[in-house]
Amino acid sequence: MHTKKTPLDHAAPGSPSKATQTHRGHQESSRGKPEQVDVVVVGAGLAGLCAAVTAAQKGLSVVVLERSKTPGGYARSTLQGGAVVNWGPRALYKDGWGHRTLQSLGVEVAGARPGGDGLHAMLEGKLVPLPSSLGTLLRADFLTWRQRARLSGLMLTMMRQPDEALAHQTWGQWLDGQDLGPALRGLIEMFGRLTTYSNIPQLVSAHAVLSQIQHAFRHGVLYLDGGWQSIVEALCERLAVASGRLETSARVVRCERVADGRWSVETADGLSFDAGQVVLAVTPKAAAQIVPQLPVVQEWADGAVAVRAQCLDVVLESLPRPDVLSVQGLDEPIYFSVHSETARLAPKGQAVIHVARYLGDETGVGKGPLSLEAMMDRLQPGWRRVLVWKRSLPSMAVSPCAVLASKGGVFGRPGPAVPGQQGLFVAGDWVGQRGQLACAALASGAQAGQMVAESMVSSDAPRAWG
Ligand SMILES: Cc1cc2nc3c(=O)[nH]c(=O)nc-3n(C[C@H](O)[C@H](O)[C@H](O)COP(=O)(O)OP(=O)(O)OC[C@H]3O[C@@H](n4cnc5c(N)ncnc54)[C@H](O)[C@@H]3O)c2cc1C
């Protein structure tokens, strides 16, 4: 069956307002008889878009079903008064799994590495200069001579790929075993939070944290010009070029195996598809709701511990204190960074600032002596007078699943293939063994798309289009 494809409404890089116009293009044929396609991808976050582009580039007919009005999931950005603002602070691991996956799909990102002047740490409520390179860090004033010597040994350890055996050890256990004084432990814990977003050392895998720190030290991260929306738009564009289709405002409520090993997929408002393969690129909880008949997916959802952060996103006319560009808490789990100082995000002079508190658990919202606005008062006094826009996000799920030591770190993560369910895959930042956060979302999406294409060829399943 040849199906007419709906073109995507493309946005210029860095103009998220256009992306929010990506319209649903429900096909009339879907409303009666189920529409036959090779692949249905549920969810148009980074993982879903990557899975869809990968499969579509292999010549398969692909439909992406997204419950929101716009694609992108947690990677969307907002356009405010000429500035592009991500939802919370964002850094893409340079040359990491995500970056390399994007390049393999023909998506080039533009951006720069943060660093240079204006870096500070916060210790006992005071700002202390934080050296900008690993070499100068060894001369940090807040460390004693003995701690600096200890740090140089630790740096050598942290520059190496960690031993896989550390996957079962918690980050807290690893830190306890290093015999660090409070200031040095605070510094190392800060690196862990900064690179993984997690503040649950008693649960996360030491291997996972050390891998992120190692990658950040060796390759650095990128703040992206035009925000993370630029990735979303580039992936949507690749999807359209490969003749894939995106349906927005299409919430999938059910996915079941039917005759001939095919899958029936239905949305809340009556679209139905008969698909050769399905990729569930949603959180484990959302996946369990879509396939309630599969206990293994429910187990993944039940075992998940979310990584959470409280965020404050701010746009200012100008910076009251241009010398304070980045602050990382050493004895408090806090983050402050002027992202527009590194990436092209705002008209000249304006500043896009992200402030965050890494939350330890669900009940940790608002914990700590300083609220995020009070932190702004402290770091950028008078900011309210030059305020263009602000957004407060009390508890964001940075990832639905922290990488847990109890599950064997990244090596114990599920998918992309769902065991015993031919033609059913999962993708997202909780799936597969490649990278963490957005890197894992992008890499597992591409892996799922690749597996879909391979199983289509090996099974010689009847194709829907062409
Ligand atoms: C505040 C914050 C800061 C972050 N900072 C970083 C960072 O600096 N570096 C980094 O690497 N990562 C970062 N991340 C993580 C990164 O954003 C995520 O890992 C990534 O965006 C997850 O993509 P995903 O496709 O797996 O999931 P999602 O973005 O959650 O996408 C899932 C999509 O599925 C849709 N959906 C759900 N249910 C259904 C349904 N029933 N039917 C149809 N559609 C459905 C959702 O609407 C959504 O669009 C951050 C996240 C947050 C929240």
Ligand as a Chemical Component Dictionary entry (heavy atoms), coordinates in Angstrom:
data_LIG
# 
_chem_comp.id                   LIG 
_chem_comp.type                 NON-POLYMER 
_chem_comp.pdbx_formal_charge   0 
_chem_comp.three_letter_code    LIG 
# 
loop_
_chem_comp_atom.comp_id 
_chem_comp_atom.atom_id 
_chem_comp_atom.alt_atom_id 
_chem_comp_atom.type_symbol 
_chem_comp_atom.charge 
_chem_comp_atom.model_Cartn_x 
_chem_comp_atom.model_Cartn_y 
_chem_comp_atom.model_Cartn_z 
_chem_comp_atom.pdbx_ordinal 
LIG C1  C1  C 0 16.585 19.876 33.123 1  
LIG C2  C2  C 0 17.284 18.882 32.232 2  
LIG C3  C3  C 0 18.619 19.062 31.916 3  
LIG C4  C4  C 0 19.298 18.128 31.109 4  
LIG N1  N1  N 0 20.597 18.348 30.776 5  
LIG C5  C5  C 0 21.252 17.457 30.008 6  
LIG C6  C6  C 0 22.607 17.670 29.641 7  
LIG O1  O1  O 0 23.203 18.677 29.989 8  
LIG N2  N2  N 0 23.224 16.724 28.881 9  
LIG C7  C7  C 0 22.592 15.582 28.467 10 
LIG O2  O2  O 0 23.207 14.768 27.782 11 
LIG N3  N3  N 0 21.304 15.364 28.791 12 
LIG C8  C8  C 0 20.626 16.266 29.544 13 
LIG N4  N4  N 0 19.317 16.056 29.886 14 
LIG C9  C9  C 0 18.702 14.790 29.495 15 
LIG C10 C10 C 0 18.166 14.796 28.068 16 
LIG O3  O3  O 0 17.378 15.928 27.855 17 
LIG C11 C11 C 0 17.363 13.519 27.895 18 
LIG O4  O4  O 0 18.199 12.420 28.183 19 
LIG C12 C12 C 0 16.800 13.327 26.497 20 
LIG O5  O5  O 0 16.222 14.503 26.016 21 
LIG C13 C13 C 0 15.782 12.186 26.577 22 
LIG O6  O6  O 0 15.271 11.926 25.298 23 
LIG P1  P1  P 0 14.246 10.735 25.094 24 
LIG O7  O7  O 0 13.873 10.716 23.672 25 
LIG O8  O8  O 0 14.816 9.487  25.694 26 
LIG O9  O9  O 0 12.980 11.058 26.022 27 
LIG P2  P2  P 0 11.939 12.262 26.018 28 
LIG O10 O10 O 0 12.584 13.542 25.739 29 
LIG O11 O11 O 0 11.190 12.094 27.318 30 
LIG O12 O12 O 0 10.956 11.928 24.806 31 
LIG C14 C14 C 0 9.889  11.031 24.912 32 
LIG C15 C15 C 0 8.764  11.545 24.023 33 
LIG O13 O13 O 0 7.704  10.581 24.038 34 
LIG C16 C16 C 0 6.476  11.273 24.094 35 
LIG N5  N5  N 0 5.464  10.341 24.632 36 
LIG C17 C17 C 0 5.370  9.864  25.893 37 
LIG N6  N6  N 0 4.314  9.013  25.985 38 
LIG C18 C18 C 0 3.745  8.954  24.754 39 
LIG C19 C19 C 0 2.623  8.260  24.221 40 
LIG N7  N7  N 0 1.854  7.452  24.982 41 
LIG N8  N8  N 0 2.318  8.434  22.918 42 
LIG C20 C20 C 0 3.072  9.257  22.116 43 
LIG N9  N9  N 0 4.141  9.952  22.583 44 
LIG C21 C21 C 0 4.475  9.798  23.886 45 
LIG C22 C22 C 0 6.770  12.468 24.988 46 
LIG O14 O14 O 0 5.832  13.497 24.799 47 
LIG C23 C23 C 0 8.170  12.853 24.524 48 
LIG O15 O15 O 0 8.142  13.774 23.463 49 
LIG C24 C24 C 0 18.605 16.986 30.639 50 
LIG C25 C25 C 0 17.246 16.818 30.938 51 
LIG C26 C26 C 0 16.586 17.752 31.716 52 
LIG C27 C27 C 0 15.116 17.560 32.013 53 
# 
loop_
_chem_comp_bond.comp_id 
_chem_comp_bond.atom_id_1 
_chem_comp_bond.atom_id_2 
_chem_comp_bond.value_order 
_chem_comp_bond.pdbx_ordinal 
LIG C1  C2  SING 1  
LIG C2  C3  SING 2  
LIG C2  C26 DOUB 3  
LIG C3  C4  DOUB 4  
LIG C4  N1  SING 5  
LIG C4  C24 SING 6  
LIG N1  C5  DOUB 7  
LIG C5  C6  SING 8  
LIG C5  C8  SING 9  
LIG C6  O1  DOUB 10 
LIG C6  N2  SING 11 
LIG N2  C7  SING 12 
LIG C7  O2  DOUB 13 
LIG C7  N3  SING 14 
LIG N3  C8  DOUB 15 
LIG C8  N4  SING 16 
LIG N4  C9  SING 17 
LIG N4  C24 SING 18 
LIG C9  C10 SING 19 
LIG C10 O3  SING 20 
LIG C10 C11 SING 21 
LIG C11 O4  SING 22 
LIG C11 C12 SING 23 
LIG C12 O5  SING 24 
LIG C12 C13 SING 25 
LIG C13 O6  SING 26 
LIG O6  P1  SING 27 
LIG P1  O7  DOUB 28 
LIG P1  O8  SING 29 
LIG P1  O9  SING 30 
LIG O9  P2  SING 31 
LIG P2  O10 DOUB 32 
LIG P2  O11 SING 33 
LIG P2  O12 SING 34 
LIG O12 C14 SING 35 
LIG C14 C15 SING 36 
LIG C15 O13 SING 37 
LIG C15 C23 SING 38 
LIG O13 C16 SING 39 
LIG C16 N5  SING 40 
LIG C16 C22 SING 41 
LIG N5  C17 SING 42 
LIG N5  C21 SING 43 
LIG C17 N6  DOUB 44 
LIG N6  C18 SING 45 
LIG C18 C19 SING 46 
LIG C18 C21 DOUB 47 
LIG C19 N7  SING 48 
LIG C19 N8  DOUB 49 
LIG N8  C20 SING 50 
LIG C20 N9  DOUB 51 
LIG N9  C21 SING 52 
LIG C22 O14 SING 53 
LIG C22 C23 SING 54 
LIG C23 O15 SING 55 
LIG C24 C25 DOUB 56 
LIG C25 C26 SING 57 
LIG C26 C27 SING 58 
# 
